[in-house]
């Protein structure tokens, strides 16, 4: 790919103590808004604070992650399946333990189902 296109990201920079550390998309299960801060939740259970807005991350991680609702960007690798829940809403069943149920908002459902079928 042409790097000047700006789509060649494979990592997100996270803050850890006094360092900035690159974390690969493939290591991240979720990116989410937690009150006033944005966090990445990794497959190994670690969480890190990040500075980027979810809108920006949604662009960077396009294809790998899907913005299922205002609060969550979810990595395709973390999704086992989605349970149909109420008309046109789905709850995600993830391969990692997470404290909250993650619901795909209904205006994003058709895009989400289409994304799940892509490579």
C-alpha positions in Angstrom: 0.0 0.0 0.0 0.9 3.6 -0.4 1.9 4.9 3.0 0.9 8.4 2.1 -2.7 7.2 2.1 -2.5 7.2 5.9 -4.2 3.8 6.3 -1.1 1.8 7.1 -1.5 1.8 10.9 -1.0 -1.5 12.8 -0.6 -0.1 16.3 -2.0 2.4 18.8 0.2 4.4 21.2 -0.8 3.9 24.8 0.3 5.5 28.0 2.0 3.3 30.6 3.5 5.0 33.6 5.9 7.6 32.1 6.2 5.8 28.8 4.4 5.7 25.5 4.1 2.2 24.2 2.8 0.9 20.8 0.2 -1.8 21.1 -0.7 -3.8 18.0 -4.3 -3.9 16.9 -4.2 -7.7 17.0 -3.5 -7.5 20.8 -6.4 -5.3 21.5 -9.9 -6.7 22.1 -11.8 -3.5 22.7 -11.3 0.2 22.7 -13.9 2.1 24.8 -14.9 5.2 26.6 -14.7 4.8 30.3 -16.1 8.0 31.9 -13.6 10.8 31.0 -10.9 8.5 29.6 -10.5 6.3 26.6 -9.0 2.9 27.2 -7.8 -0.1 25.3 -8.6 -3.5 26.7 -6.1 -6.2 25.6 -6.6 -9.9 25.1 -4.1 -10.5 27.9 -6.4 -8.6 30.3 -4.3 -5.4 30.5 -5.9 -2.0 30.0 -4.2 1.1 29.0 -5.2 4.8 28.7 -5.0 6.4 25.3 -5.3 10.0 24.2 -7.0 9.6 20.8 -10.7 10.0 20.4 -12.8 7.0 19.3 -13.7 8.7 16.1 -10.1 9.0 15.2 -9.4 5.4 16.2 -12.4 4.2 14.2 -10.6 5.6 11.1 -7.3 4.2 12.0 -8.5 0.7 12.8 -11.0 0.4 9.9 -11.6 -3.2 8.9 -10.1 -4.6 12.1 -12.5 -2.9 14.5 -16.2 -1.9 14.4 -17.9 0.9 16.2 -20.8 -1.0 17.6 -22.2 2.0 19.6 -21.0 5.4 20.9 -18.9 3.8 23.6 -17.2 0.8 22.0 -14.9 -0.1 19.2 -14.6 -3.9 19.0 -11.9 -6.1 17.4 -13.3 -8.7 15.1 -10.9 -11.2 16.6 -12.6 -10.9 20.0 -16.1 -11.7 18.8 -17.3 -15.3 19.1 -20.9 -14.5 18.1 -23.7 -12.1 18.5 -27.0 -12.9 20.2 -30.2 -11.4 18.7 -31.7 -9.3 21.4 -34.8 -7.2 20.9 -35.7 -6.2 17.4 -32.6 -5.2 15.5 -30.2 -5.3 18.4 -27.4 -7.7 19.1 -25.4 -8.5 22.2 -21.8 -9.5 21.6 -20.4 -12.7 23.0 -16.6 -12.1 23.4 -13.7 -14.4 23.8 -12.5 -12.3 26.7 -14.1 -11.7 30.1 -15.5 -8.2 30.2 -17.5 -6.5 32.9 -20.3 -5.1 30.7 -22.7 -6.4 28.1 -21.8 -4.8 24.7 -24.9 -4.1 22.6 -24.7 -3.2 18.9 -27.0 -0.2 18.5 -29.8 -0.7 16.0 -28.7 1.9 13.5 -25.3 0.1 13.2 -26.6 -3.4 13.0 -26.8 -3.9 9.3 -23.3 -2.5 8.9 -22.1 -4.7 11.7 -23.5 -7.9 10.3 -22.0 -7.1 6.9 -18.6 -6.4 8.5 -18.7 -9.7 10.3 -18.9 -11.5 7.0 -15.8 -9.8 5.6 -12.3 -11.1 5.8 
